[in-house]
Amino acid sequence: MVTQITKGIKISVSTNFEGTYFKNYKLHYAFSYEITIENHSKDSVQLLSRHWEIFDSLNDLETVDGEGVIGKKPVLKPGETHTYSSGCLLSSPHGAMRGWFTMVNFTTTKNFRVIVPGFRLNAPYALN
């Protein structure tokens, strides 16, 4: 698990290899990740959007931007936590992700960026 705190918001990430499958005559490696967002600040905040950079050892960088996470824009009061799970497909057994969440602080009404620490995606059988 990797963790990082930005402006009082703690992000923790854990990953899991889910297996392989063929789609369109090509082998894919499926990974899941669980992200926990903890509000350690004194203000209520809301997650507005996400930005991901997905690295695949056999492909170029893929960038993904979108509103919320898994269709939600959670509001976290001080001390509250939000956890969600998602996943990605790679064309190789090795990769990594990093990114950020754009959040708004309800007290200051200012948007700010919360860093999601980089995390590796590795199929356990492919490691030496």
C-alpha positions as CSV (number, residue, x, y, z in Angstrom):
1,M,0.0,0.0,0.0
2,V,1.2,3.5,-0.8
3,T,0.0,6.7,1.0
4,Q,0.4,10.4,0.6
5,I,-1.1,13.5,2.3
6,T,-1.8,16.7,0.4
7,K,-3.3,19.7,2.2
8,G,-4.8,17.4,4.9
9,I,-6.3,14.8,2.6
10,K,-4.7,11.4,2.9
11,I,-4.8,9.1,-0.1
12,S,-4.0,5.3,0.3
13,V,-3.9,2.9,-2.6
14,S,-3.7,-0.9,-2.6
15,T,-3.6,-3.0,-5.8
16,N,-4.4,-6.6,-6.9
17,F,-3.8,-8.6,-10.0
18,E,-7.1,-10.1,-11.2
19,G,-5.9,-12.4,-14.0
20,T,-5.6,-12.5,-17.7
21,Y,-8.0,-12.9,-20.5
22,F,-8.2,-12.7,-24.3
23,K,-10.2,-10.0,-26.0
24,N,-10.1,-9.4,-29.8
25,Y,-7.3,-12.0,-30.1
26,K,-5.1,-10.2,-27.6
27,L,-4.0,-11.1,-24.1
28,H,-5.0,-8.5,-21.4
29,Y,-3.8,-8.2,-17.8
30,A,-6.5,-7.1,-15.4
31,F,-5.7,-5.1,-12.2
32,S,-7.9,-3.7,-9.6
33,Y,-7.1,-0.9,-7.1
34,E,-8.8,0.4,-4.0
35,I,-8.4,4.0,-3.0
36,T,-9.2,5.4,0.4
37,I,-9.6,9.2,0.8
38,E,-9.4,10.5,4.4
39,N,-10.1,14.1,5.3
40,H,-7.7,15.0,8.1
41,S,-8.3,18.8,7.5
42,K,-10.6,21.1,9.5
43,D,-12.7,21.8,6.4
44,S,-15.3,19.9,4.5
45,V,-14.2,19.1,0.9
46,Q,-15.7,17.5,-2.2
47,L,-14.0,15.5,-4.9
48,L,-14.8,17.0,-8.3
49,S,-12.6,15.2,-10.9
50,R,-9.8,12.8,-11.4
51,H,-6.7,12.7,-13.6
52,W,-4.8,9.4,-14.3
53,E,-1.6,8.7,-16.1
54,I,-1.4,5.0,-16.8
55,F,1.9,3.5,-17.8
56,D,2.0,0.1,-19.6
57,S,5.5,-1.4,-20.2
58,L,4.4,-2.4,-23.8
59,N,2.4,0.8,-24.7
60,D,2.6,4.5,-24.5
61,L,1.3,6.6,-21.7
62,E,-2.5,6.7,-21.5
63,T,-4.1,9.8,-19.8
64,V,-7.7,9.6,-18.4
65,D,-9.6,12.6,-17.1
66,G,-13.1,12.6,-15.8
67,E,-15.7,13.9,-13.3
68,G,-15.8,12.3,-9.9
69,V,-14.8,8.7,-9.2
70,I,-16.9,5.7,-10.3
71,G,-19.8,8.2,-11.0
72,K,-19.7,9.8,-7.6
73,K,-18.4,13.2,-6.3
74,P,-18.1,12.4,-2.6
75,V,-18.3,15.1,0.1
76,L,-16.0,14.5,3.1
77,K,-16.5,16.3,6.4
78,P,-13.5,16.5,8.7
79,G,-12.6,13.0,9.9
80,E,-14.6,11.3,7.2
81,T,-13.4,8.6,4.8
82,H,-14.4,7.5,1.3
83,T,-13.2,4.2,-0.2
84,Y,-13.8,3.0,-3.8
85,S,-12.5,0.3,-6.1
86,S,-11.8,0.4,-9.8
87,G,-9.5,-1.2,-12.3
88,C,-7.6,-1.1,-15.5
89,L,-6.4,-3.3,-18.3
90,L,-2.8,-3.5,-19.5
91,S,-1.3,-5.3,-22.5
92,S,1.7,-6.4,-20.3
93,P,2.1,-7.8,-16.8
94,H,3.8,-4.6,-15.6
95,G,2.7,-1.1,-15.3
96,A,2.0,1.8,-13.0
97,M,-0.5,4.6,-12.4
98,R,-0.3,8.0,-10.8
99,G,-2.5,11.1,-10.8
100,W,-4.5,13.6,-8.8
101,F,-8.0,14.5,-7.7
102,T,-9.3,18.0,-8.0
103,M,-11.2,18.9,-4.9
104,V,-13.0,22.0,-3.6
105,N,-12.7,23.3,0.0
106,F,-16.2,24.4,1.1
107,T,-14.7,27.0,3.6
108,T,-12.5,28.8,1.2
109,T,-14.5,27.8,-2.0
110,K,-11.1,27.3,-3.7
111,N,-10.3,24.2,-5.8
112,F,-7.1,22.3,-5.0
113,R,-5.2,19.3,-6.3
114,V,-4.7,16.2,-4.1
115,I,-1.8,14.0,-5.4
116,V,-2.5,10.2,-5.7
117,P,0.9,8.6,-5.1
118,G,2.3,6.5,-7.9
119,F,1.6,2.8,-7.6
120,R,2.8,-0.3,-9.5
121,L,0.7,-2.8,-11.2
122,N,2.6,-6.1,-11.4
123,A,1.4,-9.7,-12.1
124,P,3.1,-11.6,-9.3
125,Y,4.1,-14.6,-11.5
126,A,6.0,-12.2,-13.8
127,L,8.4,-10.9,-11.2
128,N,11.9,-12.4,-10.8
